[in-house]
C-alpha cells in the first residue's frame, strides 16, 4: 500500500526518447530490468569494493564483496526500507542497482587516479559516469544510445546523496564546475540538481551506507585486519557481541561474528525506518514533490546512531581503508592507471578496433581524453591489470 508522498509511476516525467508503455511492467520496473541487463552491470562482478581481485591460487578473496555483490545488497536494503515506508520499491531498487555503474576499476582508488588524470579535461566522478553510461555508452537499442531511463531514475543516480549544487549541496556533492558527464546530461534534461531527490532515491543512498558499514566490517574481519575483540570496544558493536554471548554462550567464532553483525545491520535498518516515520508524521508531506522541496533529506539515521557510525567509520578508515597491505595495493593499481591512461592517449591505435576510429577522429585532446576515459573506466580490475601487463610491462 503506497502513501501520498511515494513516487507514482503514473506521474513519471517519462523518457527523453518517448516509448510506448509496457503492458505488464511499470516504467521503473522497466528501468530496473534494463539496468540489470546492461553490460556495465555485468562488469561490476569484477570491480573492486575494497579488496582488488587477485589472480593465482589464493581463493580467500572469493569471499570478499565485489562492486556487484555490494550493489545487490544495497538493492535488497532499499527494497526493504522503501516497502516498510510505503514508498515505490521499484524506483528505489532501480536507483540502487544503478548507483555504482560508473565506478572504474579498483574502486575509489581508481576513481581518485582517474579524477587526477582527467582534471584538465572536465573531471571525473563515478556518479556522473554512471549517467554517461545509461545515457550514451550502453549501445544496444535501435532507437537511442544508452538505456533511455525515466527522468526519476536519472535524477536518483545524479543526486541520491543530496543536492549537487546550490545551498543544499554538501557531503559528497560534486564540486563546481560540474564534471562534464553530469553537465552534459543535465543540459539535455534538467535534473534539478539544486534540490533533494525523491524519497526512493534517498532510500537508495542510505541503503548504500547500511550495506557498506555492514559488509566492510565482515570483510575486514575475514581479511584479518582487526579482531572481534577490537570491534567489541566500539559503540553499537560492543552491545551486539554482548547480546550474542548472553544468548548463545560458547558459540563458534564464525557464527558469533555473523550473529553480532546481523544485529548491527538490523539496527541500522530499523533506525532509518523509525526516523523516517517520525519525520513524515511531523512534516506531513503530501507528495514526492513536497519531500524534494524540504530542507534536507527525510531518510536518514538518527543523530545518536549517526555519531556512533562515525566512530565505526573512523576505525575502519585507519584499520582497513588505510591498512598497510591495502595501501600497498592502492599504490600498485594507481600506478597501473597512471601509465595506462596516458599510453592510450598518446597512441589511440592501441585501443580496440571499435574504439580507434572515434579516438582518431577526436577534434582535440579533451575529446580524445574523454573517450579514453570511457574505455578505461569501463574496465574490470582484471582486464585493467592484463592490459597493463600487455602494453606497459
ABEGO torsion letter per residue (X at the ends): XBBAABBBAAABAEBABBBBBBAABBAAAAAAAAAAABAAAAAAAABBAABBBBBEABAAAAABBBAAAAAAAAAAAAAAAAAAAGBBAAAAAAAAAAAAAABBBGEAAAAAAAAAAAAAAGEBBAAAAAAAAAAAABBABAABBEAGBBAAAAAAAAAAAEBABEAABBEABBBOBBBAAAAAAAAABBAGAABBBBAAAAAAAAAAAAAAAAAAAAAAAAAGABBAAAAAABBGAAAAAAAAAAABBGBBAAAAAAAAAAAAAAAAAAAAAAAAAAAAAAAGBABAAAAAABBEBABBBBAAAAAAAAAAAAAAAAAAAABAAAAAAAAAAAAAAAAAAAAAAABAAABBAAAAAAAAABABAAAAAAAAAAAAAABBAAAAAAAAAAAAX
